[in-house]
Amino acid sequence: MSELPKTFDPASIEARWYAHWEESGAFRPDRPDAEPFTIVMPPPNVTGSLHIGHALDNTLQDILIRRERMRGKDSLWVVGTDHAGIATQMVVERQLDLEQKKRTDLGREAFLERVWEWKGESGGQITRQLRRLGASCDWKHERFTMDPGFSKAVTHVFVELHKRGLLYRDKRLVNWDPRFQTAISDLEVETREVPGKFWHLRYPLVEGSGHIEVATTRPETMLADMAVAVHPTDERYTALVGRQVRLPITGRLVPIIADEHAEPELGSGAVKITPGHDFNDYEVGKRAGMKPGEMLNMLDASGHVVQTADGLIPAELIGLERFAARQAVIGMLEAEGALVKVEDRTIATPYGDRSGVVIEPWLTDQWYVDVKPLAERAMEATRSGAIRIVPETWAKTWYNWLENIQPWCVSRQLWWGHRIPAWFDGTGNVFVAETVEEAQAQAGNGVALRQDEDVLDTWFSSALWPFATLGWPEQTADLKRHYPNDVLISGFDILFFWDARMAMQGLEFMGEAPWKTLYLHGLVRDANGQKMSKSKGNTVDPLGLIDRYGADALRFTMAAMESQGRDIKLDERRVEGYRNFATKLWNAARFLQLNGVGASASVAAPAAEKPVNRWIIGEVVTTLARLDEAFDQLRFDGMADAIYHFTWGTFCDWYVELVKGGFDEETKAVAAWAFDQILVMLHPFMPFVTEEIWHAMGERDHDLIVAQWPEPQAVIDAEAKGELDWLIRLIGEIRSARTELNVPPGARLHLFAANASDATEARLDRHFENLRRMARLESIQLSPFEGSGSAQVVVDEASFALPLEGIIDLAAERARLTKAIFAAEKERDSLAARLGNPSFAERAKPEAVAKARADHETRAAEAERLTAALARLG
């Protein structure tokens, strides 16, 4: 046994223990014959640093993996980072900006060398930070989505999907980011409500017999208009369908077509159709027989005006940036008398979630995956139970997205990423192959080939994470043993980005779902429930919290507040509270050491005669059952609640107090065993402090991280439990009465017991010393109290009285309680009336309603407590 320092200092133990665990191979002990258990970490971006969402996600994973390791399983937590195409390219291009260079100045190969150089120097920041959190990953097998083995898997999947007819090249409208000059997915588009305008334009009929009015939020796109659409049943325009209008500025003749996209009740009921620059218009154009290759394009990759195929855009507009072109077009429309009116509107506008610029629908050639048949398999796996979604409320969202899934655009116009394994000859033929040699063989000797310049969407490669990290397409031992994974823990915000795509690719290439359970947690918000953002200044740095309170406190907070998918309102006071919990554990260990209690010599519970010892053994069994049930249900808040209340309340506040001054050999053995069980059960949540205490309590032949998960060979002693529960209730009731009635802490009271059964009288006799010490009593008399002015306490069949005459001013105390009850009830009723007012519930901010509700509950409980206190004064 080594005496613990008086003060618990997390910083002094965390780095030391983590280095020891990693160096000793504790994160993946050699257990080839054990049952496997596998989790893959959602790979953080190589550009990233630890944020509070990572802290939540990885704490939950670490809790599961540490427990399964202690259960003796061959536990593998796959770790690695994602190459993060756009994000990483942004970082390196910013560095080049400081040197007044562009990536095009370097060329592709030299630029990629710079990226790899940056990755080697700075790309491991987040993995170092994960270590500070205590993440017990298998670092010896760390993966990167651009490492050679993983890249081989990505190329193989691309080629295989192409062979199977599920991957193809097509010209379609995409979300185009003019800043990065690449396509991005719908999931990477952030819609913002911004002030804008609605411009009403007049398009004259060709024969000069009138005009048709349309309205638009993007007047510059009229330069590429190809039709005007009206609803087939709109009688105002029936006679005009098939006729033509002449566009202002360009003079282009375009037809009036009938399509249900036009809504008669909106505006004029006629809409301009620009199929090359609007997603709805693209579909209208296709229904009208326009082929994508024939649709007009008026913008280049950077969002500047280019000449359309028919050459009708005036020369003075060519080369203008899109928003400058908007102003020029508005001026020209006004000059022609084609601008009818302008309205102020709030416009839902798409922005790139990384670039922050307005996204432009743009017609371009891209590679697509036909994910519809893959999605069908993912839905079937979920329906059959092969994939279990927790909480189940997310299943509806899962099905809805998969049922309505669209072809997946997987090509990106970047340099950093997996280059598309496709080669073109001079006539436009494309050859998809895993190597240039295979492509050349397809094309024939002597045919000049050039590789596609594009790279794959980052999510294409990360979709292979559950099996490519295990060595696939090679049939490795790890792949055979650890696929499928057991559970995936993920934020719901990447349900479609990543989770669904993993399910689809796993089922397609492995024939099995990638994991048995998909657990979706919520977002971490600030203490007021607001989404965290740098612009609001309410972000929380998990490393700062670790510096202040320790990793154990932050980890326990994350677990305690994670309630199956509900968002977490993170209040720093909670973290501080769990730091106090760690300190409580530390002080309990010091107290046990001072009383000769060390490490337990047995995994099984010691023999015990004393009721208090038989009781605490039973409480360990009960707590473990609650804890195991919460693990089975993935109720992290339930896990934390079970171990917290047992440790702080049952063991530290009650057992330690009840055995104080009575540490005989039996009690020492039981206390040592029970405390060991606490350390083991608490370790997945608070690994650092528990490991430190584990070794301080005595010589051990193994670290706590690989200790056996409790399976106590003990039973719950019903008689001992009944007796100790009674004692705790009686002491608790007496303490409450003293507090509520302002009895001075040092005052010793007499206790009178009326109607006590023989069993209660025997218990009062057996536990007199504990009652005297812990309830601060002078005496216990087995008779009713005949006087007045006493506090009344009822436990089971017995009524107890605590005479207070001369101890407190009874009249003043009754008056104080009566006044306090009145005030609490008045505020309670006022809040109830406010909450019952429909106007308040509808108009007030949600956080104001939530606060009023919480205040009402507090005041109602206070009124009830004070009323009970007044009633005690019999």
N, C-alpha and C positions, 0 to 999 in steps of 0.2 A: 504494500500500500504506500502511495506517495501522497503527501498532504497537498490538497489543492490550495492555490493562492486564495487569499481572502476575497479578492475582486475578480469577477468574471470579465475577461478582456477578449472578445472574439478575434480581433485582428492578430493577436499573438499566436493563435492556434490554427487558424484557417489555412494559411499558406503551407504551414508545416505538415498538416495532415494530408492535404491534397497531394503534395509532392510525394509523400510516403505511399499513399494509395496507388498513385500512377506508376511509381517506380517499382512497386512490389507486384504489379500485375493484378491487383485486386479487382479492377474493373471488368476483367474477363478471366476468371479463374479457369483452369484447365479441367473441364468436366465433360469429356467426350461421351460418357455413358449416361449423362443426366438428361432429363426432359428439357428440350430447348424452349426458350422464351425470347421473343424478338420484338424490338421496337426500332423504327427508323425515325431519326430526327428530321423534321422539315428543314431542309438545308438552308441556313441563312445566307443572304447575299454575301459574297466575298468582300463587298464594299462596306458591309454593315458594321454597326457597333451595337452592343447589347441595349435594347430598349425594354420597357416594362412588359410589352407583349411577349418578347422572348423569355423574360424572367418567369412569367406565368406558364407558358407552354413547356419550357424545359424543366421547371420545377415539377410539374405534374408527371412528366415522363420519368424523371429521376426517382420520384417516389415509387412508381410502379417497378422500375428496373431494380432498385435497391431491395425492395421487398422480395421480388422473385429470386434474386441472387441469394438472399438469406433463406429462401425456401429450398435452396439446393439446386436450382435449375441452371442449365447452361445458358446464362442470360447475356444476350448480345444487344447493345444499343448502338446502332449504326450512326456514325457522325460524319459530317462533311459539309462542304460549302458549295453554293451554286455560283456559276460564273457570271450570272446577272448581266446579260448582254448590254442593255441600254445603260444601266447604272454604272457599270465598270467603264464603258466607253466614255461616258460623261466625265468620270473622275480623271481619266488620263487626258482627255481633250482639254479639261480645265488646266492641267499642268502645262500642256502645250501652249495654251493661251498666255500663260505667264512668260513663256519664252517667245511670244509673238509668232507662233507657228500653228499650222493646221495639219490635221492628219494627212490631208492630201499632199502636203509638202514632203512628208516622209515616205509616202507610198504604203501599200498594205502590209508588206512583210516587215518593214522597219517599225511601223506603228504597232503591229502585234508583238514585236520584240519588246517595245516599251511597256505594253500591257503586262506581259509576263514578268518583266522586271519589277513593275509596280506590285504585282501579285506576290512576288517573292519577298518584297520588303514590307509591304503594308497589308497584305491580304489576309493575315492571320489574326488580326486584332480581335475579332469577335470570338474566335476559339479560345484565345487567352482569357477573355472576359467570361466565357462559359465556365471555365475552370474556377473562377472566383465565386460563381454561384454554387459550385459543388457538383456540377454535372458529371456523373460517373460513366462517361462514354468510353467505347473501345477505341481509344486514340491510336492504337497500333494499326488499326485498319481504317484510318480516316480517308475519306474519298473526296474527290473534286470532280464536278461535272465535265471538266475539260481534260481530265487525266487520260492517258492512252487507252486503258481498258474500258473506261466509261465511254469514250469517244467511239470505240469500236462497236459498242452496243448500240449507240445512237445511229451510226451509219447503217448498221445491219437492220434496224427497225425501219428506217426510211426506205431502204431498198425492198424489204419484205412487204411493207404496206403497198409499195408501188406494184410489185409483182402480183399481189392479191387484188389489185384493182381498187384499192381503198385510198390511194394517194395519187394525185394528178395535178397538172398545171392548167390554170384557167384565167381568163380575163374577167375580173369582177370589180365591183366597187368595194373599197376597203376604207377603214379609218386611217387617214394619213396624217402623220405628225410632220409638219413642215420644218420644225426645228431640227429633229433628228433625221428627217427625210427617210422615214421608214413606215411601213404598215404597223399598226398595233391592234390588239384585239379589243372587242367590245368591253371586256372586263377591265381593260386599262384606260377606259374613257371615263372621265369624271364629269357628270352633268352639273352645271351651276346655273342658278337663276340670276340673270344679269339684266340691267336696264338696256333696252334696245328700241328698235323702231319697226314699224310695219309700213312699207312703202306700197302704195296702190298705183299700178301702172295701166296705161291704156294701150292696147294692141289693136291697130286698125285692121278691119277686114280688107282683103286684097282688092276686091272690086269697088271699095270706097263706099259701101252702103251702111257703114256704121263701125262699131268697135266692140271689143270685149275687154272687160276689166279683170285684172288679176292682182294679187297682193303677195308680197314676199318680205322676208327678213334679211335676205341676201341679194340685193338688187344687182350686184356685179355678175351673178350667175346667169342673168338673162342673156349674156353674150354667148352662152352655149345652149340656150333653150332649143328644144326640138319639137315641142307640141304644146297645145293648151288642152287640158282635160276638163270635161263637164260630166255630171252624173247622167247615166242613160235615161233616168226617169225625170230629169229636170226639164219641164216643158218650155222654160224660157229659152233653152238652147237647142231643142230637138232639131230645128230647121238648120242650125249652123254646123251640126256634126258632119264632117267630111269637107267642109270649106277650109280656107286658109286665111291666116293673118300674116301681116308683114311686120316683123319685129323692128322696133325703133333701133337706132344706132347701126345695127348690122344689115338691116334690110332683108334678112333671111325670111323665106316663106316657110311657115310651119303649119301643120294641120290642126284642126280642132277635132279631138277624139273623145269617145265616150268611155268612161272608166269609173268604177264605183269608188275609187280613191277620192274623187271630188265630192265634197259634202255640200248639198244645196243650201243648207242653213248657215254655212260659214261664209262670211264676206259676200262676194258676188256669186259664189257657187262655182266659179271657174278658177283653175289653178294652172300656173305655168309648170311645164315639165322639163327638167334638166337632168336627163338620166345619167349623165356622166359625173354629176356632182351632188346627188341627193339619193339616199337609200330608197325612199318611197318612190321617187320618180324613176329610179332604175327598174323597179318591178313593173311600174306602169309601162315604161318603154318596152320591156320584154313582152308584156301582154299585147302590146300594139305591134309586135313583130320586129322591133329593132334588135339587131344583134349587138352584143357588147363591143365588137370591133368597129361598129359603125357609129357608136355614140360619141358625141363631140367632147373634147377635153380642152379646157381653156387655161389650165394652170400647169406650171412645171412642179418639180419635186419640192421646191422651196416656197411655193405659194405665189409665184409671179405669173403674170398673164403671158400666155403664149398664143400663137395663132392657131385657130381651129382648122380642121382638115379642109373646110370649104373656103378658107381665106377671107372671111367677111369681117373680122374684127379690125377696127380702124388702127392704123399704124401708131397713132399717138398713145394708144393704150398698151401696146406690147411692151413687156418688161416691167410694168408697174406691179408693186407689191399688192396683194389682194385687197387690203383695206384702203390703200391709196386708190386702187382701181375703183373701189366702191364709191368714193367721193367723186371721182372723175365721171363715172357712169351716171350718178345722180345729177351732176351738172349738165351732162349731155341730154338726159331725159327731160330735164326742165326746159332746156333750150328748144327741144322738139315739141314741147307741150304734151309730152307723154306721161308726165308725173301728175297724178290726180290729187293725191293728198298723202300726208305722213302722219301716222299715229304713234304715240309712245306706248311701248309694250314691255312687259318683263318676258325675256326670252330664255328658254331652256337651251343652254349653249354647251356643246361638248368640248372638254379640255383634256389634254394629255396629262395623266396623273403624275408623270415625271417631268415633262418639259414645261408644263404650265401654259402652253399655247393652245389656241383654238384649233381643234381637229378639223381637217377638211376631208369630206368624202371624195375619194379620188379613184379613177378607173385605171387599173394596172394589172399586169400579169403576175400572179402569185401561185405558190404551191398550196394545195388544200388536202385535208384528210376528210374523207366521207365517214363521219363518226356516228352516223345514224345506226348502222348495225352493231357498232361497238357499244353504243348507249343502250341498245336493247338487251345486250348481255349483262350490262351493269345493273339494269333494273331487275332483270330476272334473278341475278345473284342476291339482290336485296330482298326481293319477294320471297325467295326460298330460304332466307335466313343465313346464307353463306356470308353475307355482309350484315352486321348488326349496327344500326346507327343509334348512338346515344348522345343527347336525349332524342327520343322518338319523334319529337315535334319537328325535327329537321327533315324527316323522311319525306314529307309532303313537298318541301322545297326541292329536295334532291330529285324526286320523280318529275316534278314540273319542269325543271331545267333539262333533264335528260329527254323527256318526251318532246320538247320543243327545240332540240339542239339543231344548230345549223352547221354546215361544213366549216371546218377549223382551218383558218389561214395560218400556216406554220412557217412561212418565209418572212425574213426580216432583212431590210436593206442596211445592214451593219457590217463591220469588219470583224468584231469580236464575237465569237461564237462558233458553233459547229457548221462549217461550210457545207452547203448542200451538195450531196454526191451525185451531181448531174452535169453532163457535158453536152455542149451544142456544137454542131458542125456549121459550116458556112451557110447552109440553106435553111437552118432553123430546126433541123431534127434534133431530138434530145435523147440522150443515152444515160439511163440511171444505173449506177453500178457502185460497188463498194470501193473499187480502186480505179485509177485512171487506166491501168492496163486492161481491166475487164471492160471498161467503156470503149477503149480503142479496139478491142476484139469485136465488140458489137458493131462499131462503126466501120471497121475494115482498115487494113493497113494503108497508111498514106493519107488518111482523112484527117485534116487539121481539126483539133478539138479545143474548145475553151471551156473552163469550168464555170458553172453558175457563180456569180459574184455574191449572191445572197447567203445568209446564214439562217439557221433554224431558230424559231421562237424558243426562248429559254425554257418555257414550260414543256416543250416537246421532249427535251432531254430529262428534265426533272420528273416527268411522268414515269420514267423507267427506274426511278430511285429504289423501290423495294426489291428489285431483282438484279439490276445492273450493278448495284453496290456489292452484291454477293458474288460477282464474277461472271454473270451471264454475258454473252451467250455460251461461255464455257460451262460445262456441267461440274462446277466445283463442289467440294464437300460442304462448304458453307451454304451454297445455294440449295443443295438437297436437304440440308438440315434446318435452315432458317427461313425458307419460303414455303407457305405464306407466313408473313409476320403475324404476330398476335393482335396487336392494337396499334392504331394510328391516332395520335393526339394532335389536333389541328384547330386553329381558329376558324370560325365559320366563314371568315372573310376570304379564305382561299378554298372554299368548298368546290368551286367550279374551276378556278385557276389550276388547281393541283389535285385535289382529292378525287374528283370524278375522272380526271384524265388518267390518274394512276390506276383506278379501278378498270377503266376501259383497256388500257395497254396491258395490264397484268392478266386480265382474262383472255385477251387476244394472243399473247405470246407465251404465257405460262399455263393457260388452261384453268387457272384458279384465281379467285379474288386475291389481291395483294395482302389483305389483312382481314382478320375475322371480325374485328370491332373497329368502328370509326367513331371516335369521341370528339365532339365539337364543343369547345369552350367559348365563352363570350369575350367581349372586349374589356380592357381595363380602362375605366374612366376616372375622372377626378372625383374629389370628395362630394361635389355637387351633382355628380352624374353627367357632367359635360364630357364630350369626346375630347381627348387630349390633342392639342396641336401647338406647334411652335408659335403660330400667329396669336393664339390666345394666351400664350405664356403659362400654360398649365400642365406642361409635360413633366413627367417624373423620371429622374435618372436612377435606375436601379443600383448602379454602382455607388451613387451618393448615399442611398439608403443602406447599402452594405457597409460603407465606410462609417456611417453613424451608428447603426444598430446591429450589424453582423449579418452574414448570409443566412444563418439559421432563422433569424427573426423574419427576414423578408420571405423566405421559403414557406414558413409556417403561415404567414399572412396570406400568401397566394393560395395555399391549400384550404385554409379556413374560409376564405371568401368565395371559393369556386363552387358554385351551386348549379351544376349541370346546365351550362349554356347561358345562364343569366349574366349580364354584364356586371363587372365588379366596380364598385365605388371605392377607390383606394384613398384611405385617409391615413396620413403618416402616423397618427396617434395609434392606429391598430398595430403598425410595425413596432412602435415603441412599446406597446403592451406586450407583444410577443417576445421582445427583448427582455422584458421583466419576467416573462415565463421562463426563459432560459436561465436568468439569474436565480429564479426560485429553485429550479432544478439543481443548479450549482450549489446553492446554499443548503439544500437538502442533502446533497452528497457530503458536504463539509460536516453537517450535523451528524450524519451516520458515521463518518470517519471518527469524529470525536468520541462517539459512543462504542467504538470498537467494531463497527460493522464494515466489512470489506466485500470482496468479490464472493459471489456464491460458488459453492463447490459442486452444485448439482443443477442439471436442467430440470429435473423433476422437483415438485414442491416438497419442502421438508415436512417431517411429521410435526404436528402441532396439537397441543392440548388447550391452550388458552383461547377463549372465544374470539378475542381481538385478532389473534394470528390466524385462526381458522377463517375468520371473516375476510381478512385482507387477501388470503389465498383465493377464496371464492370470488372476490371482486376482480382479481386479475383474470380469472377464467371468464367472467362476464364481460369485461372490457375487451378481451381478445376476441370473443364471439362478436361483439358489436363492431370491432375494427375489421375483422375478416368479412363480415356481411357488407360493410360499407365498401371494402375493396371489390367484392364480387359485383356490387352494383355501380361501381365507379362513382361513388358519392364522396368526393374529396372533402367536402365540408363535414360530412358525417364521420369520416376517418379522423379529421382534426378534432372534432368535438369529443369523440370517444376518448382519445388519448389525453387531450388537454384536461378534461374534467376529472378523469381518474388521477392524473399526475398531480395537478394543482389541488383539487378538492379532496378526493378520497385519500390519497396517499400523504401528501404534504400537510394539508390542513387538519386531517382527522387522524389517520393512523399514526403519524409521527407524534402528534400531540397526545394521543391516547397511550402510547407506549413510553412517553418521556419519563425518565427516572426508573424505568423497569426493564432495562436491556439485559435480560438473562440470556443464556445460551440459545434457548429456543427462539426468543424474539430476535436475536442477532441473526440467526440462520434464516428466519422467515423474512426479516427486513432486507437482508442481502439478496435473497432470491427474488422478492417482489420488485426491488429496485433494479435488479438486472433485467427483469422482464420489461420494466418501463424503458430502460435504455434501448433494448432491442426493438420494442414496438415504436419508439419515438425516432429511432435512427433514420428511417427513410425520409422523415420530415426535417429533422434537425441533425444532420450527420456529423457536423464538426464538434459541437459541445458534447454530444453523446459519446463519440469516440474518445475524446479527451477524458471524460469522467470514467468511462469503461476501464481504461488502463490505470487511472489513478486509484481505483478501488482495490486493486490487487494484481498479482501476477496472472497473466492470461497467456494461453498457448495459441491464440489467434486474435486478429483484429475484429472489432465489432462489425465492420462492413461485411465480413463473411461468417458472422455468427449465425446460429440456427434460429430461424423464426420460431416464436414460442408455440409449443404444443404441450401445455402443462398437463402432467399426469396428476390431475387433482380434480376434486368434485366440489360443488358448491354446498357448503354446510348450511342447511336451511335454518337450523336452530341458532347457530352463531350469527347468521345474517339477520335474522329477526331481532335478536338481542341487540346487536350493534346498531342496526337501523333505528331501533327504539331509542337507544342512548343518544345517537346523533340528533334525532328529532327533538328530544327533550332539551338537550343543551342548546340547540338552535333556537327553539321557541323561547327559552329563558333569555338568551342573548338578544333576540329581537325585541322582547318586551323591555329589557333594560335600555336598549338604544332608543326605541320609540318614545319611551316615557322619560328620557333624559336622566336616567339613574347615573350618578357619578361612577366612573369606571372602578374606583377603588373601594366602593361600598360593597360590603359582604351582606347578603340577604339570607333570611330564613326561608326554607321551602316547606310548605304544608301539603300533604298529599291526601286527597279524599277519594273514596270509592276505589282504592287501589286493590287489584287482585293479588292473590298470593304470589303469582309469578312476577308481578310488577314490584311488590315489596322485596322479593328476593333480588331482583335486578338492582333496585335502589341500594340495597345493602352491598352487593358485589361491586358496584361502580361508585360507591360513595366518594372515594378519593378523587376519581376523575371528575365527578360532578362538582365537588367542592373546589377543585383547582380550575376547571375549565369554565364553569358557570359562576364562579366567585360566590359560593354559598358558605354560610356560617354553620348551618345545621339543616337536617332533614327530619321532619316529624310526620309520622304516619297517622295523621288526624286532620279533620277539616279545620280551617282557620275561621274562628268565630267572630272576629272583628270586622271592621270595614276599612276601605282604603287600601286595597291590595290589587296587584296585577294578577290577572287570571290566565292560566295556560292549561289547555286540554290536550293530552296525548293518549290516544286509545281510550280505555275505559276510565282513566283516572283524571281527576281535576286537581290542578296544582294552584296554590296561591302563594304570592310573594308579598308580604306586608310592606307597605311603603311609607307608613306614617313616620314622620321624622326624618325620612330619607329624602323625599322631594316635597314641594309645596303642591299638595293634591289639587286644591282649588285652582291655583294658577296653571297647573298642567292641564286640567280639564278645559279651562278657558282658552289656553293656547291651541289645544287640539281642535276645539270647536271652531275657533277663528280660522285655523288652517284648512279645516274641512270645507268651510263655507267658501273660502277663496279658491280652493282647488275645484270644487263643484261648479262655481260660477264660471271659471275659465273653461272647464270641460264643456259646459253647456253652450257657452259662446262659440267655441270651436265646432261643436256639433251642429249648431245652427248655420255656421258659415259653410261647413261641408255639405249640409243639406240644401243649400241654396244653389239651384241649377246654374244661375248666372256665374257664380264663383267657379264652379267645377268646369264650366265651358270656357270661360275667358281667362282665368288665371294660368300662369305658366305651370307646366307639370311639376316643376320642382317646388313651387309655392304650395300646390295642392298636397304634394307628398309631405312637405314640412308640417302643414296644418294637420294632416292625418296622424303623423308621428307625435305632434304636440298633444293632440286629443287623447291618444293612447297613454301618454305619460301622465297627463292630468287625471285621467280616469283611474289609473292604477294608484296614483298618489292619494286620491280621495278615498279609494277603497282601503288602502293601507292605514290611513289616519283614522278612518271610521273604526277599523278593527282595533287600533291602539286605544281609542277612547272606550271601546267596549271592554277592553281588558281591565280597566279601572272599575272593578266591581264594588 
